[in-house]
Amino acid sequence: MRLMLMSGLLWTLAACDNGATDDTAEVDNDIIDEDGDGFSASVDCDDDDAKINPEATEICDEVDNNCDGDIDGGTGLTVFQDVDEDGYGDRPSPAINCDVPFGFAAEGNDCNDNNEAIFPGADELCNNFDDDCDGATDEEAVDAGSWYEDADGDGFGDDSTEQRGCDVPAGFAYEGGDCDEGEPLINPGMPESCNDGIDDDCDPTTTENGVVSFYSYTEDKVYDLTQVFQSGSTLFPARYVNTMPGEMTFCGGKWYGAIETFADLDIKGIGGSRFNELDANHRFPTLVIDETEPLNVTVTGITLRRGDAQKNGQDGYRRSGGNLFCKDAASLLVNDVVITDGRAESGGGMYIQNCPTEIYDTEFSLNNGVYGGALNVYGSEEVY
């Protein structure tokens, strides 16, 4: 009976054992690709990063990008010795790691590694060096000048002919703005002169009214005397001494001042004596023609007012000719002139001594003198 029970138990256990299943299974890494980069986990050393796989490019990031077991392997930079430390070198050297060593640069092609201002991409300058290492010298330099064709040789050229370069071309000038290349006395460097509307300074906004200019016959040059005469006032009239032969032109205004000339001089007022007035305010003789040299003087189109020869004997002025003094001159021409309110012992308005003189269309008024209020002619018969 015991034997039968054991046999039945063994049969039961065997039956149970034959029906059992195993719930554990092996994972096939040849199939699984978690990051979807086309490489299975069996060959992908980081299956969570699609940028890391056996065909990835190794870069300098301290990661084994191509799963070859060599971190940053084969990615050493080509660096260049950089003596002048301008970021560009000229002698290639292999790097031992991903960093650029001190004294080296990642960029090459430095054509002068002893000058930190010379490297590829530098600004080209006018200095006879190839600053940007492109094989050319001073081309399209950032500091190149603008040059303008100067046909009349006055130092100013025509804006429409502009050329840029480091060296001035023949027949060109550094300054532009010349409005008349056929006349050397017209350019932006000239003062505006009284010459019937000609734009001497090439500035159409400049007016000729109030301008006083002087053209030197010997220098062929124009001087602007406007500030000289405008600096005069009723209390302190300007006192101008002329030493060069030339033409002094007044253009429509009133000026407080006086003139003494030691050289041939032509005084001209544009518009006539009614529009131009030189007023000495009884401080000086208005016009003195020095007698040390036989001078030729003309005075036209101006009013000479309030000259005074009585107060100025102490500083060398004659006590004759309140508004106009002429002695021992070669010639004097007075035309369209008003001579008024002058004071002197001799010739309150005008004093002439050994001075061949022609007077036309001239008005004398309100002049005072002990000997000749308007005009005193002494020792000369050549007065017309």
ZABARO-918723 format. One record per residue (C-alpha): residue in three letters; x, y, z. Coordinates in steps of 0.001 Angstrom, whole numbers, padded with zeros to 6 digits, always signed. Layout:
// residues N
ALAXYZ...
// end
This chain:
// residues 384
MET+000000+000000+000000ARG+002859+002432+000824LEU+004552+001612-002409MET+001505+002496-004441LEU+001223+005938-002780MET+004794+006889-003543SER+004388+005807-007118GLY+001324+007994-007528LEU+003125+010962-005985LEU+006044+010643-008346TRP+003672+010440-011266THR+001912+013578-010109LEU+005169+015534-009721ALA+006337+014449-013112ALA+003123+015594-014664CYS+003447+019005-013019ASP+007029+019338-014141ASN+006189+018593-017774GLY+003675+021504-017923ALA+005977+024284-016449THR+007329+027351-018637ASP+010504+029690-018232ASP+009557+033470-018139THR+013131+034770-018585ALA+014610+035443-022146GLU+017907+036902-023470VAL+017881+040551-025071ASP+019220+040596-028641ASN+021507+043705-028834ASP+021954+043182-032532ILE+018387+044363-033014ILE+017835+047107-030400ASP+018542+050758-031529GLU+017291+053106-028815ASP+018514+056412-030346GLY+017428+055581-033878ASP+020785+056387-035443GLY+020839+053137-037455PHE+023308+051370-035219SER+022319+048693-032726ALA+023372+048723-029141SER+025904+045986-029862VAL+028112+048470-031771ASP+026783+051867-030599CYS+028793+052945-027566ASP+026065+055379-026521ASP+022694+054227-027775ASP+021005+057174-026092ASP+022739+059777-028292ALA+022120+059624-032040LYS+025216+061762-032664ILE+027439+059055-031263ASN+027909+055960-033418PRO+030673+054126-035334GLU+030304+056423-038363ALA+030198+059723-036477THR+032990+062258-036954GLU+035331+062550-034017ILE+035450+066093-032682CYS+037209+067800-029820ASP+034620+067403-027053GLU+036199+064822-024695VAL+033695+062196-025964ASP+034332+059070-028066ASN+032123+060204-030926ASN+032927+057317-033330CYS+032990+054498-030730ASP+036558+053435-031536GLY+037619+053584-027922ASP+039854+056631-028472ILE+038402+059840-027046ASP+039097+062788-029382GLY+041434+060522-031312GLY+042698+061834-034651THR+041295+065312-034136GLY+044490+067248-033419LEU+044429+070749-034954THR+047008+072040-037398VAL+048370+075097-035654PHE+050851+077766-036718GLN+053622+079420-034779ASP+052488+082988-034040VAL+055512+085071-033101ASP+053789+088491-033168GLU+050657+087169-031386ASP+048218+088678-033880GLY+046141+085471-034137TYR+047791+084330-037369GLY+050938+082213-037811ASP+053222+081324-040688ARG+054863+077928-039883PRO+052543+074903-039536SER+053055+072487-036630PRO+050863+069466-035674ALA+048999+069854-032407ILE+049228+067137-029750ASN+045701+067781-028535CYS+042594+069742-029290ASP+043841+072998-027697VAL+045973+075661-029375PRO+049241+075886-027403PHE+050602+079236-026229GLY+052575+080960-028978PHE+050566+079298-031728ALA+047455+080220-033738ALA+044752+078204-035436GLU+044982+080451-038510GLY+047925+080603-040880ASN+049021+082630-043921ASP+050625+085453-041927CYS+052950+087086-044462ASN+054898+088959-041771ASP+054922+087196-038415ASN+057128+089875-036892ASN+054533+092638-037259GLU+051293+092286-035316ALA+049543+094803-037618ILE+050067+092609-040690PHE+047855+089519-041112PRO+045105+088212-043419GLY+042072+090487-043156ALA+043912+093499-041726ASP+043061+096961-043038GLU+045262+097878-045985LEU+047077+101171-045336CYS+049170+103575-047399ASN+052527+102395-046063ASN+054182+100337-048842PHE+053372+097088-046965ASP+051009+094246-047838ASP+048974+094676-044639ASP+046263+092120-045453CYS+048601+089472-046943ASP+046761+089250-050256GLY+049867+089717-052372ALA+049162+093367-053274THR+050520+096537-051670ASP+048478+099607-050706GLU+045487+098561-052844GLU+042140+100041-051720ALA+043805+101424-048605VAL+041403+102658-045941ASP+043452+105836-045486ALA+043843+106546-049197GLY+043357+110173-050168SER+040877+111647-052601TRP+042477+113499-055495TYR+040866+115951-057914GLU+042035+117054-061335ASP+043486+120563-061062ALA+043607+122035-064546ASP+044476+125593-063465GLY+047114+124583-060901ASP+045635+126558-057995GLY+045717+123650-055534PHE+041998+122873-055843GLY+040382+120414-058263ASP+037019+119603-059807ASP+034879+117344-057579SER+033602+115379-060572THR+037130+114086-061320GLU+037718+112439-057930GLN+040183+109543-057754ARG+041297+107667-054628GLY+044803+106459-054011CYS+047852+106688-051793ASP+049828+108909-054156VAL+048688+112069-055900PRO+048429+111575-059675ALA+050117+114112-061921GLY+047918+117165-062448PHE+045701+116432-059443ALA+045192+118203-056115TYR+044232+116995-052640GLU+041478+119606-052273GLY+038310+119654-054369GLY+035495+122158-054672ASP+036943+124306-057465CYS+034049+125902-059362ASP+036194+127322-062192GLU+039116+125214-063391GLY+040010+127865-065942GLU+040814+130590-063407PRO+043461+130060-060695LEU+042162+133013-058647ILE+038793+131309-058188ASN+038730+128418-055708PRO+037518+127604-052171GLY+040719+129034-050700MET+040210+132514-052126PRO+038562+135343-050199GLU+035400+136763-051693SER+036302+139922-053598CYS+034379+142900-054832ASN+034214+142008-058512ASP+030639+142358-059689GLY+029192+139035-058642ILE+032004+136582-059427ASP+031968+133710-056931ASP+035644+133913-055922ASP+035478+131429-053016CYS+033163+128916-054765ASP+030562+129440-052051PRO+027303+130806-053469THR+026119+131737-049965THR+028941+134254-049479THR+027890+137822-050113GLU+030172+140545-051444ASN+028467+143234-049369GLY+030857+144661-046796VAL+033884+142897-048267VAL+037244+144659-048523SER+039819+142896-050682PHE+043351+143638-051839TYR+044895+142310-055036SER+048688+142383-055030TYR+050110+143260-058432THR+053517+141788-057615GLU+052271+138537-056046ASP+049210+137997-058262LYS+047365+137163-055073VAL+044177+138342-053348TYR+044070+139191-049636ASP+040899+139557-047586LEU+040996+142786-045571THR+037377+142606-044449GLN+038190+141714-040859VAL+040870+144394-040700PHE+038429+147181-041506GLN+035457+145638-039735SER+037524+145591-036551GLY+037395+149384-036507SER+034813+151236-034444THR+033745+154817-033938LEU+036003+155018-030897PHE+038964+153114-032393PRO+038985+153237-036199ALA+041164+150642-037915ARG+044474+151994-039200TYR+045832+150115-042230VAL+049350+150597-043616ASN+049842+149365-047175THR+053289+148339-048435MET+052509+146442-051668PRO+051476+147770-055075GLY+047921+146671-055714GLU+044209+147352-055857MET+042100+147807-052716THR+038409+147274-053364PHE+035502+148216-051091CYS+032150+146576-051714GLY+029028+148284-050431GLY+029421+149317-046814LYS+030719+151693-044181TRP+034033+151105-042446TYR+035652+152959-039581GLY+039296+153277-040526ALA+042166+155062-042211ILE+044813+154154-044803GLU+048437+155127-045284THR+050173+153766-048369PHE+053893+153373-049059ALA+053307+151772-052468ASP+051336+152412-055640LEU+047666+151908-054832ASP+044326+151895-056628ILE+041368+152364-054261LYS+037997+151473-055749GLY+034497+151406-054301ILE+032029+149136-056110GLY+028787+150964-056808GLY+030223+154448-056300SER+030843+156912-053486ARG+027224+156794-052281PHE+027582+153143-051285ASN+031114+153046-049854GLU+032366+155117-046941LEU+035643+155175-045005ASP+035202+157090-041735ALA+038212+158019-039546ASN+035966+159597-036879HIS+038372+162530-036416ARG+041098+160202-035090PHE+043475+160047-038082PRO+043794+161490-041587THR+041577+159245-043708LEU+044068+158678-046561VAL+047791+159515-046514ILE+050021+159015-049543ASP+053572+158753-048200GLU+056042+161175-049765THR+059253+159113-049426GLU+058687+157556-052880PRO+056968+159072-055955LEU+053826+156959-055907ASN+050928+156563-058334VAL+047554+156499-056608THR+043934+156451-057808VAL+040858+156898-055618THR+037416+156198-057118GLY+033896+155506-055912ILE+034287+156142-052190THR+033446+158687-049491LEU+036317+159836-047242ARG+034746+161139-044031ARG+035883+162741-040749GLY+039637+162654-041266ASP+041639+164733-038831ALA+045273+165831-039253GLN+045258+168255-036317LYS+045480+165670-033514ASN+048171+163443-034907GLY+051305+165502-035371GLN+052780+163801-032309ASP+052789+160344-033897GLY+054239+161266-037232TYR+051192+162396-039203ARG+051264+165707-041022ARG+049039+168484-039842SER+047720+168921-043354GLY+045114+167081-045395GLY+042334+165948-043070ASN+040779+163439-045456LEU+043482+163141-048136PHE+047184+164047-047999CYS+049420+163861-051095LYS+052983+165195-051282ASP+055790+164524-053780ALA+053822+161769-055507ALA+054131+160793-059155SER+050403+161079-059808LEU+047003+161162-058108LEU+043624+160544-059730VAL+040433+161297-057778ASN+037111+160401-059407ASP+033601+160010-057987VAL+034740+160764-054436VAL+032999+162588-051586ILE+035427+164369-049229THR+033551+165530-046160ASP+033906+166719-042555GLY+037724+166751-042516ARG+039930+168832-040227ALA+043473+170145-040641GLU+045532+173275-040366SER+046055+173161-044121GLY+043453+171602-046366GLY+040761+170283-044068GLY+039445+168162-046910MET+042522+167628-049090TYR+046159+168804-049186ILE+048277+168618-052365GLN+051974+169516-052599ASN+054086+168639-055642CYS+051545+165976-056508PRO+050240+165988-060111THR+046515+165507-059558GLU+043387+164985-061636ILE+040020+165474-059918TYR+036694+164474-061493ASP+033124+164328-060176THR+034282+164979-056615GLU+032273+166654-053881PHE+033777+168653-050962SER+031589+169475-047968LEU+031850+170455-044280ASN+035652+170443-044264ASN+037520+172820-041941GLY+041051+174210-042095VAL+042970+177337-041193TYR+044436+177389-044688GLY+041969+175992-047140GLY+038923+174284-045705ALA+038114+172055-048668LEU+041399+171981-050607ASN+044879+173399-050157VAL+047246+173195-053127TYR+050837+174079-052228GLY+053742+174309-054658SER+052013+172425-057434GLU+050366+173711-060539GLU+049419+170318-061957VAL+045902+170054-060638TYR+043058+169434-063069
// end
